[in-house]
């Protein structure tokens, strides 16, 4: 299909729930929200090339269920005639966002908030209707850069893999001013810890607001990348809002630099595709053996605390206990079940390929997808359309990391995701 002249628009909405709503993100957190430090936002980018329309949504949430995404897709399809396969809903994965959107996972989530889901769905459909009215001739370009100092491999900060690539998509109006900018960068937004009881978009929110001070009419979208085994655990100086500002500005500075180098063009081809995923469960230990392993990790944690070990070592031990606690629940609740079902999505925007993965892929998987992609530039978007937990690789499973313990999947899930993504990109 030949490229057509591009039309584009973007809208930002506030999705902050009432104070008193609970949080997702930390098992150790006690209590619901006490206030709003900075609002939780949603951004919607609408692209049209010829008869094809595409919608990319970014939300300041930990994640959402596929049921929620399908409601949003269907509402947008009915309102502005975007095919459901051409809408992708992504989440930043802030750990200071509202609870109530995730599917149930033992040890991670326990409830849904249908009222809040309906309200945010209505807001997103309304944003799509609004965006349709704002469509204008546009120019689009892409480029990449790299930023250090935000995320490191949270299980092996010295030798573990981390993807520091930042991908930027810029959409300009006819006057050369940016309508919207999407950034894709992989790291857990966990500068703020479990003690925080104020809603916040964490460092991605600061990156957006910093850039808005320079481009005050531009909508900035953050999409997460290789984040399953990457966080701020070993780079943050503390877990304050001051540190959130510093981290966010690191990312904003690199995005600003990339924006200046991008060359835009007026014609772009759009394509999209989804495919079903059958996420097979790993063999679980018996509930008794899972409990024994949990008690062993608890003893190791107490020994580390008593010996005055470093914060990083203690934090890893704490998360291992949390993972083993989740494994005990899984051994009881989903033993005998075979798999979860979900989907993977591919969006093609000119020379840019975007792969939407419904959970938390590890760095090795993401780097392999990028390397094997036939597209000139490929971004992997985590927390896209659904949340099915961590997708560990062989190294994390061998190490008995938190991510491997809390995940119901084995190392073969990473191979399956890699192969499925490559097929989607090659068949584009």
MARKOLRO-692624 format. One record per residue (C-alpha): residue number from 1; residue in one letter; chain; z negated, y, x. Coordinates in pm, 1 decimal. Each point is the difference from the previous one (the first is absolute). Layout:
REM MARKOLRO-692624
PT    n  res  chain        up     north      east
PT  NUM    A      A         Z         Y         X
...
REM end
This chain:
REM MARKOLRO-692624
PT    n  res  chain        up     north      east
PT    1    X      A       0.0       0.0       0.0
PT    2    X      A     105.7     337.5     142.5
PT    3    X      A    -250.1     283.7      51.1
PT    4    X      A     -12.6     273.8    -263.1
PT    5    X      A    -130.5     356.1       7.2
PT    6    X      A    -378.7      -5.8     -13.9
PT    7    X      A    -228.4     163.1    -255.5
PT    8    X      A    -377.0      -0.3      44.2
PT    9    X      A    -330.5     134.7    -124.8
PT   10    X      A    -370.4     -67.2      51.0
PT   11    X      A    -321.4      53.3    -195.0
PT   12    X      A    -366.5     -29.6      94.6
PT   13    X      A    -277.9     -82.1    -248.1
PT   14    X      A    -379.0     -26.1      11.0
PT   15    X      A    -130.3    -352.2     -73.6
PT   16    X      A    -368.6      64.0      79.6
PT   17    X      A    -217.3    -174.1    -263.0
PT   18    X      A    -327.5     138.7    -137.4
PT   19    X      A    -292.3      14.9     239.9
PT   20    X      A    -213.9    -307.4     -57.8
PT   21    X      A     298.0    -235.9      30.6
PT   22    X      A     -43.8    -274.7     258.4
PT   23    X      A     177.0     -56.4     330.2
PT   24    X      A     207.6    -274.2     159.7
PT   25    X      A      -7.8     -80.0     368.4
PT   26    X      A    -342.8     -95.5     133.4
PT   27    X      A    -216.3    -294.5     -97.6
PT   28    X      A    -303.4     179.2     145.6
PT   29    X      A      43.5     314.3    -211.3
PT   30    X      A    -274.2      61.2    -255.5
PT   31    X      A      54.5     231.5    -294.6
PT   32    X      A     282.1     185.6    -172.6
PT   33    X      A     160.3     333.0      83.3
PT   34    X      A    -222.0     307.3      19.2
PT   35    X      A     273.7     259.8      40.5
PT   36    X      A     349.0      89.2     123.0
PT   37    X      A      48.0     105.4     361.2
PT   38    X      A     378.2      19.6     -35.7
PT   39    X      A     208.5    -111.4    -298.0
PT   40    X      A     172.5    -335.4     -30.4
PT   41    X      A     368.1      74.3     -46.5
PT   42    X      A     323.3    -171.8     -94.0
PT   43    X      A     347.5      99.8     110.5
PT   44    X      A     329.8     -98.3    -160.0
PT   45    X      A     334.8      38.0     176.9
PT   46    X      A     313.0     -33.6    -213.3
PT   47    X      A     338.4     -57.3     164.4
PT   48    X      A     338.3     -23.4    -171.3
PT   49    X      A     331.3     -98.4     159.1
PT   50    X      A     290.1     -47.0    -239.6
PT   51    X      A    -136.8    -186.7    -301.7
PT   52    X      A    -289.9    -151.9     193.4
PT   53    X      A    -352.1     139.4     -14.6
PT   54    X      A    -291.8    -107.7     217.6
PT   55    X      A    -371.5      83.7     -20.5
PT   56    X      A    -255.0     -26.0     280.2
PT   57    X      A    -364.9      51.6     -97.4
PT   58    X      A    -299.9      43.7     232.2
PT   59    X      A    -358.5     -16.5    -132.1
PT   60    X      A    -340.9      71.0     154.5
PT   61    X      A    -138.0    -339.8     -98.6
PT   62    X      A    -104.3    -314.6     185.6
PT   63    X      A     265.1    -197.1    -186.4
PT   64    X      A     128.5     -91.9    -344.1
PT   65    X      A      91.1    -312.7    -192.1
PT   66    X      A     357.6    -100.2     -73.0
PT   67    X      A     -81.2      29.1    -371.9
PT   68    X      A     -81.5     369.1      50.1
PT   69    X      A     319.1      56.3     200.1
PT   70    X      A     211.0    -172.5    -265.2
PT   71    X      A    -144.1     229.5    -267.2
PT   72    X      A      87.2     303.4     212.5
PT   73    X      A     348.4    -133.1      73.3
PT   74    X      A      68.0     -75.4    -364.9
PT   75    X      A    -122.9     342.0    -108.7
PT   76    X      A     222.9     173.4     255.4
PT   77    X      A     296.6    -219.1     -95.2
PT   78    X      A     -36.1      97.6    -365.2
PT   79    X      A     -59.4     367.7      77.7
PT   80    X      A     271.2      77.4     257.8
PT   81    X      A     206.7    -321.8      28.0
PT   82    X      A    -101.3    -116.6     347.6
PT   83    X      A      42.7    -379.6      29.0
PT   84    X      A    -334.7    -170.0      54.7
PT   85    X      A     114.5    -143.7     334.7
PT   86    X      A      68.7     356.5     120.3
PT   87    X      A    -361.6     120.6     -36.3
PT   88    X      A    -256.2     -76.0     272.4
PT   89    X      A    -367.8      90.1     -45.4
PT   90    X      A    -199.3      12.8     323.0
PT   91    X      A    -362.0      76.4      92.0
PT   92    X      A    -148.8     173.6     301.9
PT   93    X      A    -292.1    -250.3       3.8
PT   94    X      A    -266.4     266.9      27.8
PT   95    X      A    -344.5    -160.0     -12.5
PT   96    X      A    -132.8     306.9    -180.2
PT   97    X      A     220.5     -37.6    -306.9
PT   98    X      A     -73.4    -109.5    -354.2
PT   99    X      A     -60.2    -360.1    -103.7
PT  100    X      A     158.4    -163.4    -302.2
PT  101    X      A     364.5     -61.1     101.8
PT  102    X      A     -12.3    -319.1     205.0
PT  103    X      A      51.4    -356.0    -118.5
PT  104    X      A    -307.9    -217.7      35.7
PT  105    X      A     -64.4    -149.9     343.8
PT  106    X      A    -321.1    -191.0      82.2
PT  107    X      A    -214.5     210.6     229.8
PT  108    X      A     217.5     312.8     -32.9
PT  109    X      A      25.9     115.4    -362.4
PT  110    X      A    -183.2     -76.0    -319.3
PT  111    X      A     133.8     219.6    -281.3
PT  112    X      A     293.2     194.3    -140.0
PT  113    X      A      -1.6     339.3    -171.6
PT  114    X      A     271.4     -20.0    -270.1
PT  115    X      A     -66.6     354.5    -122.5
PT  116    X      A      49.1     147.6     346.8
PT  117    X      A     310.9    -212.3      54.9
PT  118    X      A     152.2     123.3    -326.9
PT  119    X      A     -76.0     362.9      87.0
PT  120    X      A     157.2     -22.5     346.1
PT  121    X      A     300.9    -183.4    -144.5
PT  122    X      A      51.9     283.3    -250.1
PT  123    X      A     -30.1     255.0     278.8
PT  124    X      A     257.7    -178.5     215.4
PT  125    X      A     247.1     -36.8    -284.9
PT  126    X      A     -53.0     368.2     -75.2
PT  127    X      A      62.2      81.2     366.7
PT  128    X      A     329.3    -191.3     -18.7
PT  129    X      A     106.7     196.6    -309.3
PT  130    X      A     -92.1     322.1     179.1
PT  131    X      A     183.9    -106.6     316.3
PT  132    X      A     318.2     -67.1    -197.4
PT  133    X      A       0.5     362.8    -113.3
PT  134    X      A     -33.7     113.0     362.7
PT  135    X      A     289.1    -203.0     144.5
PT  136    X      A     215.3     210.3     231.7
PT  137    X      A     266.9     -54.1     266.3
PT  138    X      A    -169.4    -134.1     310.6
PT  139    X      A      45.1    -108.1     360.4
PT  140    X      A    -183.3    -292.3     159.3
PT  141    X      A     -82.4    -110.2     351.8
PT  142    X      A    -226.9    -241.0     186.9
PT  143    X      A    -155.8     -24.7     344.5
PT  144    X      A    -294.4    -155.8     179.0
PT  145    X      A    -273.4      87.4     247.2
PT  146    X      A    -328.2    -139.3     126.9
PT  147    X      A    -363.8     103.3     -26.6
PT  148    X      A    -295.6    -133.8     197.1
PT  149    X      A    -369.6      44.9     -56.4
PT  150    X      A     -22.2     -82.2    -371.1
PT  151    X      A       5.7    -378.5     -25.8
PT  152    X      A     -65.5    -295.8     229.3
PT  153    X      A      -8.6    -372.2     -58.3
PT  154    X      A    -342.3     -38.6    -157.7
PT  155    X      A     -60.3    -349.1     136.1
PT  156    X      A     136.0      57.7     352.2
PT  157    X      A      11.7     373.1      77.4
PT  158    X      A      98.6     -49.6     364.3
PT  159    X      A     272.6    -262.0     -21.4
PT  160    X      A      82.3     -40.2    -369.2
PT  161    X      A     327.3     113.8    -152.5
PT  162    X      A      27.8     333.6    -180.1
PT  163    X      A     308.2     170.0    -143.7
PT  164    X      A     -21.9     370.4      82.1
PT  165    X      A     342.7      83.5    -142.9
PT  166    X      A      23.1     278.8    -255.9
PT  167    X      A     310.6      -2.7    -220.2
PT  168    X      A      88.7     320.1    -183.0
PT  169    X      A     246.8      51.0    -285.2
PT  170    X      A      84.1     364.1     -73.5
PT  171    X      A     174.7     122.3    -315.4
PT  172    X      A     126.8     359.9       2.9
PT  173    X      A     140.8     232.0    -263.8
PT  174    X      A     325.4     188.9      46.3
PT  175    X      A    -183.6     283.7     174.6
PT  176    X      A    -126.7    -241.0     267.7
PT  177    X      A    -360.7       1.7    -119.1
PT  178    X      A    -172.4    -337.7     -39.8
PT  179    X      A     -51.8    -119.3    -356.3
PT  180    X      A    -191.8    -308.2     109.5
PT  181    X      A    -104.4    -183.1     315.7
PT  182    X      A    -109.9    -363.2      16.9
PT  183    X      A    -199.7    -125.9     298.8
PT  184    X      A     -49.8    -369.4      76.9
PT  185    X      A    -282.5     -87.3     239.6
PT  186    X      A    -227.9    -302.6      21.0
PT  187    X      A    -378.4      31.5      15.8
PT  188    X      A    -298.4     -62.1    -228.4
PT  189    X      A    -120.5     337.1    -137.6
PT  190    X      A    -361.3     -81.9      83.4
PT  191    X      A    -125.9     302.4     188.0
PT  192    X      A    -252.9      36.2    -282.1
PT  193    X      A    -245.5    -287.0     -28.7
PT  194    X      A    -182.0    -179.2    -276.9
PT  195    X      A    -269.8     268.9      -5.3
PT  196    X      A     247.0     254.8    -137.0
PT  197    X      A     -27.3      47.3    -377.9
PT  198    X      A     255.1     279.2     -39.1
PT  199    X      A     361.6     -58.1     -97.2
PT  200    X      A     237.2      67.9     288.2
PT  201    X      A     351.7     -86.0     112.2
PT  202    X      A    -139.1     -41.5     355.0
PT  203    X      A     229.6      93.2     292.1
PT  204    X      A     332.7     -37.9    -189.5
PT  205    X      A    -116.9     269.9    -240.5
PT  206    X      A     -74.4     236.1     287.9
PT  207    X      A     340.1     -72.9     154.5
PT  208    X      A     165.0     104.2    -326.4
PT  209    X      A    -212.1     310.9     -54.6
PT  210    X      A      51.1     112.1     361.5
PT  211    X      A     377.0     -25.7     -38.2
PT  212    X      A     -16.0     180.5    -334.6
PT  213    X      A    -150.1     300.4     178.8
PT  214    X      A     332.9      33.8     181.1
PT  215    X      A     234.7    -123.7    -275.2
PT  216    X      A    -184.5     107.7    -313.2
PT  217    X      A     275.6     -98.6    -242.9
PT  218    X      A      56.3    -347.8     143.9
PT  219    X      A    -137.9    -325.8    -141.6
PT  220    X      A    -130.3    -230.3     276.3
PT  221    X      A     -32.0    -375.2     -59.3
PT  222    X      A    -200.6    -236.8     219.9
PT  223    X      A      92.4    -368.8      11.9
PT  224    X      A    -202.1    -249.2     203.5
PT  225    X      A     156.2    -243.3     245.6
PT  226    X      A    -142.4    -265.4     234.2
PT  227    X      A    -361.8      39.7    -103.7
PT  228    X      A    -139.1    -349.7     -59.8
PT  229    X      A    -152.2     -21.8     348.5
PT  230    X      A       0.3     372.5      88.4
PT  231    X      A    -268.6     257.1     -78.8
PT  232    X      A    -185.9     302.5     134.5
PT  233    X      A    -299.4    -214.9     105.8
PT  234    X      A      48.0      63.2     372.5
PT  235    X      A     160.4     345.6      -9.4
PT  236    X      A    -219.4     199.0    -238.4
PT  237    X      A    -279.3     201.0     159.3
PT  238    X      A    -215.3     -25.6    -310.2
PT  239    X      A      48.4     -49.7    -374.9
PT  240    X      A     -23.4     362.4    -110.2
PT  241    X      A     238.2     222.0    -192.0
PT  242    X      A      45.0     200.2     321.4
PT  243    X      A     139.3    -314.7     162.3
PT  244    X      A     226.4     -57.5    -300.5
PT  245    X      A     146.0     346.6      67.0
PT  246    X      A      60.5     -79.7     368.0
PT  247    X      A     171.9    -331.7     -72.1
PT  248    X      A     215.3     145.3    -275.8
PT  249    X      A     118.9     281.4     223.1
PT  250    X      A     101.6    -247.3     269.3
PT  251    X      A     237.4    -161.1    -247.8
PT  252    X      A     115.8     332.3    -144.8
PT  253    X      A      90.0     129.0     345.0
PT  254    X      A     230.2    -294.0      69.9
PT  255    X      A     161.1      19.0    -344.5
PT  256    X      A      62.4     370.9      49.2
PT  257    X      A     169.7     -68.5     333.0
PT  258    X      A     219.8    -274.2    -146.6
PT  259    X      A      97.6     223.1    -292.8
PT  260    X      A     149.3     255.3     236.0
PT  261    X      A     227.2    -258.2     164.7
PT  262    X      A     142.9    -152.1    -318.3
PT  263    X      A     365.7      56.4     -82.7
PT  264    X      A      73.2     -17.1    -372.6
PT  265    X      A     312.8     -97.9    -190.9
PT  266    X      A     110.3      59.5    -360.8
PT  267    X      A     119.6    -351.6     -92.0
PT  268    X      A    -221.0    -308.7     -13.4
PT  269    X      A      39.4    -350.7    -138.9
PT  270    X      A    -296.1    -142.0    -194.5
PT  271    X      A     -76.4    -369.3     -50.5
PT  272    X      A    -305.3    -197.9    -106.2
PT  273    X      A     -99.8    -359.6     -54.0
PT  274    X      A    -312.2    -201.9     -75.8
PT  275    X      A     -72.9    -366.3      53.7
PT  276    X      A    -282.3    -223.3    -118.4
PT  277    X      A    -266.5    -119.0     245.9
PT  278    X      A    -194.5    -323.3     -23.9
PT  279    X      A    -305.8      62.9     218.7
PT  280    X      A    -139.6    -343.6      77.9
PT  281    X      A    -375.3     -38.4      53.3
PT  282    X      A    -144.5    -147.7     317.3
PT  283    X      A    -228.6    -303.7     -11.6
PT  284    X      A    -355.4     118.3     -66.4
PT  285    X      A    -316.3    -149.9     144.8
PT  286    X      A    -242.8    -151.8    -245.3
PT  287    X      A    -248.2     248.4    -148.7
PT  288    X      A    -271.1    -164.3     213.0
PT  289    X      A     198.6      35.8     325.1
PT  290    X      A      96.8     357.2     -89.3
PT  291    X      A    -370.3      81.1     -49.9
PT  292    X      A     -87.2    -151.7     338.9
PT  293    X      A     265.9     215.4     167.2
PT  294    X      A    -132.1     310.0    -178.1
PT  295    X      A    -353.6     -70.8     123.7
PT  296    X      A     129.6     -42.2     355.2
PT  297    X      A     171.8     339.5     -12.7
PT  298    X      A    -314.7     157.5    -146.6
PT  299    X      A    -203.2    -135.6     291.4
PT  300    X      A     256.1     133.5     250.1
PT  301    X      A     -20.0     343.1    -163.8
PT  302    X      A    -378.6      11.3      25.8
PT  303    X      A      19.9    -105.0     365.3
PT  304    X      A     246.6     281.3      77.5
PT  305    X      A    -221.8     255.0    -170.1
PT  306    X      A    -305.4    -123.3     188.7
PT  307    X      A     180.4      17.0     335.0
PT  308    X      A     111.6     361.7     -50.0
PT  309    X      A     372.1     -83.6      -2.1
PT  310    X      A     262.1     271.1     -44.3
PT  311    X      A      84.4     146.7    -340.2
PT  312    X      A     344.3    -161.9      13.6
PT  313    X      A    -140.4    -347.2      66.4
PT  314    X      A    -258.8      36.2    -275.2
PT  315    X      A     260.0     132.0    -244.7
PT  316    X      A     228.4    -295.4      67.9
PT  317    X      A    -292.3    -235.9     -58.8
PT  318    X      A     -86.6     175.7    -326.5
PT  319    X      A     355.0     -34.6    -128.3
PT  320    X      A       5.7    -365.7     106.1
PT  321    X      A    -307.3     -58.5    -215.5
PT  322    X      A     172.6     181.2    -287.8
PT  323    X      A     309.0    -217.4      49.3
PT  324    X      A    -204.5    -319.2       8.8
PT  325    X      A    -177.5     110.9    -318.6
PT  326    X      A     339.3      34.9    -166.7
PT  327    X      A     101.9    -342.0     130.7
PT  328    X      A    -305.5    -157.4    -167.2
PT  329    X      A     110.7     153.8    -330.1
PT  330    X      A     359.4    -116.0      47.8
PT  331    X      A    -113.1    -350.7      87.1
PT  332    X      A    -175.5      -9.0    -338.1
PT  333    X      A     241.9     194.8    -220.0
PT  334    X      A     354.5     -81.5     110.2
PT  335    X      A     -36.0    -339.2     164.3
PT  336    X      A     257.9    -227.2    -158.0
PT  337    X      A     237.2     286.8     -77.8
PT  338    X      A     320.9      13.9     199.4
PT  339    X      A     131.0     356.9      21.4
PT  340    X      A      23.5     358.5    -119.6
PT  341    X      A     326.4     150.4    -122.3
PT  342    X      A     124.0     347.3      83.9
PT  343    X      A     317.5     171.6     119.8
PT  344    X      A     159.7     172.6     295.7
PT  345    X      A     227.9     302.0     -40.8
PT  346    X      A     273.8     151.6     212.1
PT  347    X      A     118.1     359.5     -32.8
PT  348    X      A     306.7     112.6     193.5
PT  349    X      A      43.8     375.4      42.4
PT  350    X      A     304.0      55.0     219.3
PT  351    X      A     -86.9    -123.7     349.1
PT  352    X      A    -365.5     -55.4     -93.8
PT  353    X      A    -124.7    -333.1    -125.9
PT  354    X      A    -344.5     -19.8    -160.0
PT  355    X      A    -175.1    -332.6     -56.9
PT  356    X      A    -287.3       8.4    -250.2
PT  357    X      A    -263.8    -267.8      64.9
PT  358    X      A    -269.8     -67.7    -265.3
PT  359    X      A    -302.3       2.5     227.3
PT  360    X      A    -104.2      32.0     362.5
PT  361    X      A     248.5    -132.0     258.8
PT  362    X      A    -104.6     -21.0     364.7
PT  363    X      A     167.4     189.2     282.2
PT  364    X      A     185.2    -298.8     144.3
PT  365    X      A     164.9     -66.5    -336.3
PT  366    X      A     104.0     362.4     -46.9
PT  367    X      A     142.0      33.1     352.2
PT  368    X      A     200.7    -320.3     -48.1
PT  369    X      A     145.1     129.1    -329.8
PT  370    X      A     102.7     325.5     165.2
PT  371    X      A     154.3    -179.8     297.8
PT  372    X      A     200.2    -243.1    -214.0
PT  373    X      A     122.9     261.3    -249.0
PT  374    X      A     372.2      86.5       0.1
PT  375    X      A     -78.2     355.5    -116.1
PT  376    X      A       1.9     286.0     254.2
PT  377    X      A    -357.9      79.9    -100.6
PT  378    X      A    -245.3    -217.6    -194.0
PT  379    X      A    -342.1      81.6    -138.8
PT  380    X      A    -243.2    -257.8    -136.0
PT  381    X      A    -218.4     132.3    -281.9
PT  382    X      A    -329.3    -179.2     -60.6
PT  383    X      A    -185.7       8.3    -333.7
PT  384    X      A     332.0      20.6    -185.2
PT  385    X      A       5.7     -83.3    -372.3
PT  386    X      A    -284.2    -253.5      17.8
PT  387    X      A    -307.2     -93.1     203.9
PT  388    X      A     -36.3    -363.1     103.6
PT  389    X      A    -235.2      48.7     292.9
PT  390    X      A      42.0     -58.4     372.4
PT  391    X      A     298.8    -189.0     140.2
PT  392    X      A    -146.8    -125.2     330.2
PT  393    X      A     184.6    -128.2     303.7
PT  394    X      A     -84.6    -300.4     217.8
PT  395    X      A    -204.1     198.9     255.0
PT  396    X      A    -234.8     147.1    -262.0
PT  397    X      A     -51.9    -339.3    -161.2
PT  398    X      A     -77.1    -158.7     337.5
PT  399    X      A    -251.6     278.1      70.2
PT  400    X      A    -170.7     -40.5    -338.4
PT  401    X      A      34.5     372.2     -72.9
PT  402    X      A    -115.8     172.1    -317.7
PT  403    X      A     359.4      30.7    -118.3
PT  404    X      A      64.8    -372.2      43.0
PT  405    X      A    -326.7    -100.0    -167.7
PT  406    X      A      43.2     227.9    -302.9
PT  407    X      A     364.6    -102.7     -43.5
PT  408    X      A      95.5    -301.0    -212.3
PT  409    X      A     313.8     -50.5     212.6
PT  410    X      A      83.0    -178.9     323.1
PT  411    X      A     222.0     107.1     289.5
PT  412    X      A     312.2    -128.5    -177.5
PT  413    X      A     -19.2     298.9    -238.4
PT  414    X      A     100.6     232.3     285.1
PT  415    X      A     304.8    -214.8      75.3
PT  416    X      A      99.7       1.5    -365.8
PT  417    X      A     -32.4     379.3     -29.9
PT  418    X      A     202.8      51.2     315.4
PT  419    X      A     281.0    -228.4    -116.0
PT  420    X      A       8.9     148.3    -352.0
PT  421    X      A      12.7     357.2     130.2
PT  422    X      A     278.8     -85.0     242.2
PT  423    X      A     204.2    -163.4    -276.8
PT  424    X      A     -43.6     303.1    -228.3
PT  425    X      A     114.2     236.6     271.8
PT  426    X      A     297.8    -212.4     108.1
PT  427    X      A     118.0     -47.9    -358.2
PT  428    X      A     -25.7     370.0     -80.2
REM end
